[in-house]
Amino acid sequence: MRVMIISIYLLTAALCLPATAACIEKDIPLSEVPAHVMAAASGAVERIVIIEAERIVEDDAVIYELEGAAGGIDYEIHVSPSGEVLGIEEDDD
């Protein structure tokens, strides 16, 4: 399954440009990810095992970046605080 929402992914990637002083990227334990955010990420890719989480904040906008793997493929899933999946990046390296 290959799903990509490029505009949202680019927005997420651009959140923390070096010139932006108000950007904070923080690794967080999976236990600190809201349950509905984890559920959204887990439902976005069949059989994914989430192993890492990051909370990105810029100018009061928050995005959770969850990393995991399924079927030998690594994924990054971007989820809003409300539980909306904003984008999925598949890494086939």
N, CA, C and O atoms as CSV, one atom per row, in Angstrom:
chain,resi,resn,atom,element,x,y,z
A,1,MET,N,N,0.851,-1.175,0.000
A,1,MET,CA,C,0.000,0.000,0.000
A,1,MET,C,C,0.885,1.222,0.000
A,1,MET,O,O,1.728,1.376,0.884
A,2,ARG,N,N,0.713,2.083,-0.964
A,2,ARG,CA,C,1.528,3.284,-1.038
A,2,ARG,C,C,0.596,4.481,-1.061
A,2,ARG,O,O,-0.128,4.710,-2.030
A,3,VAL,N,N,0.627,5.226,0.005
A,3,VAL,CA,C,-0.219,6.402,0.129
A,3,VAL,C,C,0.670,7.579,0.457
A,3,VAL,O,O,1.528,7.489,1.335
A,4,MET,N,N,0.472,8.682,-0.243
A,4,MET,CA,C,1.231,9.873,0.058
A,4,MET,C,C,0.368,11.084,-0.168
A,4,MET,O,O,-0.245,11.240,-1.224
A,5,ILE,N,N,0.325,11.912,0.798
A,5,ILE,CA,C,-0.332,13.191,0.623
A,5,ILE,C,C,0.783,14.217,0.612
A,5,ILE,O,O,1.222,14.699,1.656
A,6,ILE,N,N,1.234,14.542,-0.602
A,6,ILE,CA,C,2.442,15.336,-0.769
A,6,ILE,C,C,2.338,16.719,-0.146
A,6,ILE,O,O,3.278,17.157,0.518
A,7,SER,N,N,1.240,17.410,-0.337
A,7,SER,CA,C,1.157,18.774,0.182
A,7,SER,C,C,1.278,18.794,1.696
A,7,SER,O,O,1.941,19.676,2.242
A,8,ILE,N,N,0.659,17.851,2.387
A,8,ILE,CA,C,0.755,17.800,3.839
A,8,ILE,C,C,2.150,17.368,4.252
A,8,ILE,O,O,2.696,17.893,5.223
A,9,TYR,N,N,2.737,16.418,3.532
A,9,TYR,CA,C,4.084,15.986,3.863
A,9,TYR,C,C,5.059,17.143,3.717
A,9,TYR,O,O,5.907,17.357,4.582
A,10,LEU,N,N,4.941,17.888,2.627
A,10,LEU,CA,C,5.828,19.025,2.430
A,10,LEU,C,C,5.628,20.064,3.505
A,10,LEU,O,O,6.591,20.682,3.958
A,11,LEU,N,N,4.385,20.269,3.924
A,11,LEU,CA,C,4.102,21.188,5.018
A,11,LEU,C,C,4.802,20.715,6.278
A,11,LEU,O,O,5.416,21.515,6.983
A,12,THR,N,N,4.719,19.436,6.568
A,12,THR,CA,C,5.357,18.890,7.757
A,12,THR,C,C,6.868,19.022,7.652
A,12,THR,O,O,7.524,19.414,8.617
A,13,ALA,N,N,7.419,18.703,6.506
A,13,ALA,CA,C,8.865,18.799,6.324
A,13,ALA,C,C,9.332,20.237,6.445
A,13,ALA,O,O,10.440,20.493,6.917
A,14,ALA,N,N,8.506,21.172,6.026
A,14,ALA,CA,C,8.881,22.583,6.065
A,14,ALA,C,C,8.637,23.209,7.425
A,14,ALA,O,O,9.057,24.342,7.659
A,15,LEU,N,N,7.973,22.504,8.324
A,15,LEU,CA,C,7.664,23.078,9.630
A,15,LEU,C,C,8.899,23.574,10.355
A,15,LEU,O,O,8.856,24.616,11.010
A,16,CYS,N,N,9.972,22.861,10.251
A,16,CYS,CA,C,11.145,23.209,11.038
A,16,CYS,C,C,12.325,23.603,10.165
A,16,CYS,O,O,13.392,22.994,10.236
A,17,LEU,N,N,12.134,24.593,9.366
A,17,LEU,CA,C,13.235,25.135,8.582
A,17,LEU,C,C,14.219,25.802,9.538
A,17,LEU,O,O,13.797,26.341,10.561
A,18,PRO,N,N,15.508,25.782,9.238
A,18,PRO,CA,C,16.495,26.349,10.148
A,18,PRO,C,C,16.240,27.812,10.517
A,18,PRO,O,O,16.589,28.236,11.619
A,19,ALA,N,N,15.645,28.579,9.624
A,19,ALA,CA,C,15.409,29.995,9.899
A,19,ALA,C,C,14.236,30.223,10.848
A,19,ALA,O,O,14.006,31.348,11.291
A,20,THR,N,N,13.498,29.165,11.159
A,20,THR,CA,C,12.316,29.302,12.003
A,20,THR,C,C,12.693,29.043,13.456
A,20,THR,O,O,12.986,27.911,13.839
A,21,ALA,N,N,12.684,30.098,14.256
A,21,ALA,CA,C,13.101,29.979,15.648
A,21,ALA,C,C,12.032,29.338,16.514
A,21,ALA,O,O,12.356,28.769,17.557
A,22,ALA,N,N,10.762,29.411,16.115
A,22,ALA,CA,C,9.661,28.938,16.956
A,22,ALA,C,C,9.339,27.466,16.738
A,22,ALA,O,O,8.286,26.998,17.172
A,23,CYS,N,N,10.201,26.745,16.092
A,23,CYS,CA,C,9.933,25.337,15.789
A,23,CYS,C,C,10.588,24.438,16.824
A,23,CYS,O,O,11.761,24.602,17.161
A,24,ILE,N,N,9.808,23.483,17.322
A,24,ILE,CA,C,10.325,22.538,18.306
A,24,ILE,C,C,9.993,21.126,17.839
A,24,ILE,O,O,8.826,20.791,17.639
A,25,GLU,N,N,11.020,20.302,17.668
A,25,GLU,CA,C,10.849,18.883,17.359
A,25,GLU,C,C,11.311,18.120,18.578
A,25,GLU,O,O,12.429,18.329,19.048
A,26,LYS,N,N,10.476,17.243,19.100
A,26,LYS,CA,C,10.837,16.525,20.319
A,26,LYS,C,C,10.438,15.060,20.215
A,26,LYS,O,O,9.277,14.738,19.964
A,27,ASP,N,N,11.410,14.178,20.411
A,27,ASP,CA,C,11.103,12.757,20.522
A,27,ASP,C,C,10.305,12.564,21.805
A,27,ASP,O,O,10.645,13.118,22.851
A,28,ILE,N,N,9.250,11.781,21.714
A,28,ILE,CA,C,8.440,11.513,22.898
A,28,ILE,C,C,8.219,10.010,23.025
A,28,ILE,O,O,8.203,9.294,22.024
A,29,PRO,N,N,8.047,9.531,24.264
A,29,PRO,CA,C,7.735,8.114,24.432
A,29,PRO,C,C,6.361,7.801,23.842
A,29,PRO,O,O,5.472,8.653,23.833
A,30,LEU,N,N,6.199,6.592,23.357
A,30,LEU,CA,C,4.908,6.196,22.788
A,30,LEU,C,C,3.785,6.351,23.804
A,30,LEU,O,O,2.636,6.584,23.431
A,31,SER,N,N,4.110,6.225,25.073
A,31,SER,CA,C,3.091,6.368,26.120
A,31,SER,C,C,2.540,7.789,26.218
A,31,SER,O,O,1.479,8.000,26.806
A,32,GLU,N,N,3.249,8.768,25.647
A,32,GLU,CA,C,2.784,10.155,25.665
A,32,GLU,C,C,1.993,10.547,24.408
A,32,GLU,O,O,1.483,11.663,24.316
A,33,VAL,N,N,1.897,9.636,23.456
A,33,VAL,CA,C,1.103,9.902,22.254
A,33,VAL,C,C,-0.358,9.639,22.606
A,33,VAL,O,O,-0.682,8.569,23.122
A,34,PRO,N,N,-1.247,10.600,22.333
A,34,PRO,CA,C,-2.671,10.364,22.635
A,34,PRO,C,C,-3.167,9.079,21.961
A,34,PRO,O,O,-2.772,8.753,20.841
A,35,ALA,N,N,-4.034,8.367,22.665
A,35,ALA,CA,C,-4.529,7.070,22.178
A,35,ALA,C,C,-5.174,7.177,20.800
A,35,ALA,O,O,-4.974,6.304,19.955
A,36,HIS,N,N,-5.946,8.238,20.563
A,36,HIS,CA,C,-6.617,8.359,19.263
A,36,HIS,C,C,-5.617,8.668,18.133
A,36,HIS,O,O,-5.876,8.338,16.976
A,37,VAL,N,N,-4.494,9.289,18.458
A,37,VAL,CA,C,-3.439,9.529,17.458
A,37,VAL,C,C,-2.762,8.206,17.121
A,37,VAL,O,O,-2.521,7.911,15.950
A,38,MET,N,N,-2.452,7.402,18.149
A,38,MET,CA,C,-1.860,6.080,17.910
A,38,MET,C,C,-2.806,5.194,17.111
A,38,MET,O,O,-2.378,4.477,16.206
A,39,ALA,N,N,-4.095,5.246,17.447
A,39,ALA,CA,C,-5.085,4.429,16.733
A,39,ALA,C,C,-5.163,4.837,15.267
A,39,ALA,O,O,-5.273,3.983,14.387
A,40,ALA,N,N,-5.107,6.127,15.004
A,40,ALA,CA,C,-5.168,6.602,13.615
A,40,ALA,C,C,-3.948,6.123,12.838
A,40,ALA,O,O,-4.076,5.652,11.708
A,41,ALA,N,N,-2.766,6.243,13.437
A,41,ALA,CA,C,-1.539,5.800,12.765
A,41,ALA,C,C,-1.551,4.292,12.547
A,41,ALA,O,O,-1.186,3.812,11.474
A,42,SER,N,N,-1.972,3.548,13.565
A,42,SER,CA,C,-2.015,2.085,13.446
A,42,SER,C,C,-3.010,1.632,12.389
A,42,SER,O,O,-2.795,0.616,11.729
A,43,GLY,N,N,-4.094,2.375,12.224
A,43,GLY,CA,C,-5.095,2.033,11.215
A,43,GLY,C,C,-4.726,2.466,9.809
A,43,GLY,O,O,-5.359,2.047,8.840
A,44,ALA,N,N,-3.711,3.299,9.695
A,44,ALA,CA,C,-3.342,3.834,8.379
A,44,ALA,C,C,-2.532,2.847,7.543
A,44,ALA,O,O,-2.581,2.881,6.314
A,45,VAL,N,N,-1.792,1.972,8.209
A,45,VAL,CA,C,-0.968,0.983,7.509
A,45,VAL,C,C,-1.215,-0.371,8.159
A,45,VAL,O,O,-0.999,-0.544,9.359
A,46,GLU,N,N,-1.664,-1.316,7.367
A,46,GLU,CA,C,-1.986,-2.646,7.886
A,46,GLU,C,C,-0.772,-3.305,8.534
A,46,GLU,O,O,0.310,-3.324,7.947
A,47,ARG,N,N,-0.942,-3.838,9.725
A,47,ARG,CA,C,0.067,-4.572,10.493
A,47,ARG,C,C,1.300,-3.751,10.863
A,47,ARG,O,O,2.367,-4.321,11.088
A,48,ILE,N,N,1.177,-2.431,10.929
A,48,ILE,CA,C,2.335,-1.618,11.299
A,48,ILE,C,C,2.640,-1.771,12.782
A,48,ILE,O,O,1.742,-1.903,13.613
A,49,VAL,N,N,3.922,-1.749,13.086
A,49,VAL,CA,C,4.395,-1.719,14.464
A,49,VAL,C,C,5.066,-0.364,14.652
A,49,VAL,O,O,6.119,-0.100,14.072
A,50,ILE,N,N,4.456,0.488,15.459
A,50,ILE,CA,C,4.992,1.820,15.711
A,50,ILE,C,C,6.133,1.700,16.718
A,50,ILE,O,O,5.972,1.084,17.772
A,51,ILE,N,N,7.296,2.295,16.393
A,51,ILE,CA,C,8.449,2.171,17.282
A,51,ILE,C,C,8.961,3.509,17.814
A,51,ILE,O,O,9.664,3.539,18.823
A,52,GLU,N,N,8.616,4.621,17.145
A,52,GLU,CA,C,9.100,5.933,17.577
A,52,GLU,C,C,8.034,6.980,17.345
A,52,GLU,O,O,7.181,6.854,16.466
A,53,ALA,N,N,8.108,8.028,18.171
A,53,ALA,CA,C,7.174,9.140,18.011
A,53,ALA,C,C,7.913,10.458,18.207
A,53,ALA,O,O,8.862,10.558,18.985
A,54,GLU,N,N,7.449,11.452,17.483
A,54,GLU,CA,C,7.995,12.796,17.593
A,54,GLU,C,C,6.834,13.773,17.578
A,54,GLU,O,O,5.856,13.581,16.856
A,55,ARG,N,N,6.949,14.817,18.376
A,55,ARG,CA,C,5.938,15.886,18.395
A,55,ARG,C,C,6.600,17.111,17.812
A,55,ARG,O,O,7.628,17.571,18.310
A,56,ILE,N,N,6.004,17.645,16.743
A,56,ILE,CA,C,6.541,18.826,16.060
A,56,ILE,C,C,5.588,19.979,16.314
A,56,ILE,O,O,4.385,19.870,16.074
A,57,VAL,N,N,6.138,21.094,16.804
A,57,VAL,CA,C,5.326,22.273,17.087
A,57,VAL,C,C,5.967,23.476,16.420
A,57,VAL,O,O,7.159,23.733,16.587
A,58,GLU,N,N,5.169,24.206,15.668
A,58,GLU,CA,C,5.620,25.480,15.102
A,58,GLU,C,C,4.437,26.431,15.085
A,58,GLU,O,O,3.381,26.132,14.527
A,59,ASP,N,N,4.635,27.569,15.700
A,59,ASP,CA,C,3.592,28.603,15.735
A,59,ASP,C,C,2.238,28.016,16.134
A,59,ASP,O,O,1.230,28.260,15.471
A,60,ASP,N,N,2.222,27.250,17.206
A,60,ASP,CA,C,1.014,26.649,17.770
A,60,ASP,C,C,0.407,25.534,16.925
A,60,ASP,O,O,-0.648,25.011,17.284
A,61,ALA,N,N,1.033,25.155,15.821
A,61,ALA,CA,C,0.558,24.016,15.032
A,61,ALA,C,C,1.318,22.772,15.499
A,61,ALA,O,O,2.545,22.783,15.592
A,62,VAL,N,N,0.577,21.705,15.789
A,62,VAL,CA,C,1.181,20.462,16.280
A,62,VAL,C,C,0.929,19.344,15.274
A,62,VAL,O,O,-0.173,19.200,14.744
A,63,ILE,N,N,1.967,18.560,15.026
A,63,ILE,CA,C,1.840,17.354,14.209
A,63,ILE,C,C,2.621,16.259,14.910
A,63,ILE,O,O,3.744,16.482,15.363
A,64,TYR,N,N,2.034,15.084,14.999
A,64,TYR,CA,C,2.732,13.917,15.517
A,64,TYR,C,C,3.304,13.147,14.338
A,64,TYR,O,O,2.607,12.879,13.360
A,65,GLU,N,N,4.572,12.798,14.438
A,65,GLU,CA,C,5.218,11.975,13.416
A,65,GLU,C,C,5.522,10.629,14.069
A,65,GLU,O,O,6.321,10.543,15.001
A,66,LEU,N,N,4.881,9.595,13.570
A,66,LEU,CA,C,5.048,8.255,14.124
A,66,LEU,C,C,5.793,7.401,13.109
A,66,LEU,O,O,5.450,7.376,11.927
A,67,GLU,N,N,6.808,6.708,13.582
A,67,GLU,CA,C,7.609,5.868,12.707
A,67,GLU,C,C,7.409,4.414,13.076
A,67,GLU,O,O,7.313,4.058,14.250
A,68,GLY,N,N,7.348,3.577,12.042
A,68,GLY,CA,C,7.169,2.158,12.274
A,68,GLY,C,C,7.461,1.357,11.026
A,68,GLY,O,O,7.928,1.894,10.021
A,69,ALA,N,N,7.182,0.067,11.098
A,69,ALA,CA,C,7.450,-0.818,9.968
A,69,ALA,C,C,6.340,-1.849,9.831
A,69,ALA,O,O,5.711,-2.256,10.808
A,70,ALA,N,N,6.123,-2.255,8.594
A,70,ALA,CA,C,5.159,-3.308,8.267
A,70,ALA,C,C,5.619,-3.982,6.982
A,70,ALA,O,O,5.940,-3.310,6.002
A,71,GLY,N,N,5.650,-5.285,6.990
A,71,GLY,CA,C,6.017,-6.015,5.779
A,71,GLY,C,C,7.400,-5.677,5.259
A,71,GLY,O,O,7.632,-5.714,4.051
A,72,GLY,N,N,8.330,-5.345,6.159
A,72,GLY,CA,C,9.691,-5.010,5.744
A,72,GLY,C,C,9.861,-3.614,5.195
A,72,GLY,O,O,10.932,-3.274,4.693
A,73,ILE,N,N,8.834,-2.803,5.280
A,73,ILE,CA,C,8.887,-1.424,4.784
A,73,ILE,C,C,8.755,-0.469,5.959
A,73,ILE,O,O,7.900,-0.657,6.825
A,74,ASP,N,N,9.604,0.558,5.992
A,74,ASP,CA,C,9.541,1.577,7.030
A,74,ASP,C,C,8.577,2.673,6.603
A,74,ASP,O,O,8.496,3.027,5.426
A,75,TYR,N,N,7.844,3.205,7.584
A,75,TYR,CA,C,6.865,4.258,7.328
A,75,TYR,C,C,7.022,5.397,8.323
A,75,TYR,O,O,7.428,5.186,9.465
A,76,GLU,N,N,6.699,6.598,7.881
A,76,GLU,CA,C,6.473,7.751,8.740
A,76,GLU,C,C,5.029,8.165,8.508
A,76,GLU,O,O,4.606,8.379,7.372
A,77,ILE,N,N,4.285,8.274,9.587
A,77,ILE,CA,C,2.878,8.655,9.483
A,77,ILE,C,C,2.697,9.956,10.242
A,77,ILE,O,O,3.071,10.059,11.410
A,78,HIS,N,N,2.128,10.942,9.583
A,78,HIS,CA,C,1.902,12.254,10.187
A,78,HIS,C,C,0.434,12.367,10.564
A,78,HIS,O,O,-0.455,12.163,9.737
A,79,VAL,N,N,0.199,12.696,11.830
A,79,VAL,CA,C,-1.158,12.714,12.367
A,79,VAL,C,C,-1.381,14.014,13.129
A,79,VAL,O,O,-0.515,14.466,13.877
A,80,SER,N,N,-2.553,14.607,12.928
A,80,SER,CA,C,-2.915,15.821,13.662
A,80,SER,C,C,-3.321,15.454,15.088
A,80,SER,O,O,-3.611,14.290,15.364
A,81,PRO,N,N,-3.345,16.427,15.993
A,81,PRO,CA,C,-3.784,16.153,17.360
A,81,PRO,C,C,-5.230,15.647,17.445
A,81,PRO,O,O,-5.605,15.011,18.431
A,82,SER,N,N,-6.039,15.924,16.424
A,82,SER,CA,C,-7.421,15.436,16.428
A,82,SER,C,C,-7.526,13.993,15.936
A,82,SER,O,O,-8.605,13.403,15.981
A,83,GLY,N,N,-6.408,13.417,15.463
A,83,GLY,CA,C,-6.412,12.039,14.996
A,83,GLY,C,C,-6.562,11.877,13.498
A,83,GLY,O,O,-6.772,10.765,13.014
A,84,GLU,N,N,-6.459,12.966,12.756
A,84,GLU,CA,C,-6.540,12.894,11.285
A,84,GLU,C,C,-5.174,12.542,10.706
A,84,GLU,O,O,-4.179,13.203,11.003
A,85,VAL,N,N,-5.129,11.496,9.877
A,85,VAL,CA,C,-3.889,11.129,9.206
A,85,VAL,C,C,-3.645,12.150,8.103
A,85,VAL,O,O,-4.438,12.283,7.171
A,86,LEU,N,N,-2.533,12.869,8.226
A,86,LEU,CA,C,-2.206,13.925,7.275
A,86,LEU,C,C,-1.348,13.432,6.113
A,86,LEU,O,O,-1.385,13.994,5.019
A,87,GLY,N,N,-0.588,12.393,6.360
A,87,GLY,CA,C,0.246,11.881,5.298
A,87,GLY,C,C,1.011,10.647,5.735
A,87,GLY,O,O,1.251,10.428,6.922
A,88,ILE,N,N,1.386,9.849,4.755
A,88,ILE,CA,C,2.157,8.631,4.995
A,88,ILE,C,C,3.320,8.634,4.026
A,88,ILE,O,O,3.153,8.799,2.818
A,89,GLU,N,N,4.505,8.448,4.590
A,89,GLU,CA,C,5.685,8.349,3.748
A,89,GLU,C,C,6.210,6.928,3.844
A,89,GLU,O,O,6.422,6.403,4.938
A,90,GLU,N,N,6.414,6.321,2.706
A,90,GLU,CA,C,6.935,4.955,2.629
A,90,GLU,C,C,8.406,5.019,2.238
A,90,GLU,O,O,8.769,5.666,1.255
A,91,ASP,N,N,9.241,4.349,3.008
A,91,ASP,CA,C,10.672,4.328,2.729
A,91,ASP,C,C,11.040,2.937,2.260
A,91,ASP,O,O,11.090,2.006,3.063
A,92,ASP,N,N,11.302,2.779,0.951
A,92,ASP,CA,C,11.596,1.455,0.410
A,92,ASP,C,C,13.096,1.204,0.268
A,92,ASP,O,O,13.504,0.337,-0.504
A,93,ASP,N,N,13.907,1.941,0.994
A,93,ASP,CA,C,15.369,1.727,0.913
A,93,ASP,C,C,15.768,0.395,1.471
A,93,ASP,O,O,16.952,0.060,1.480
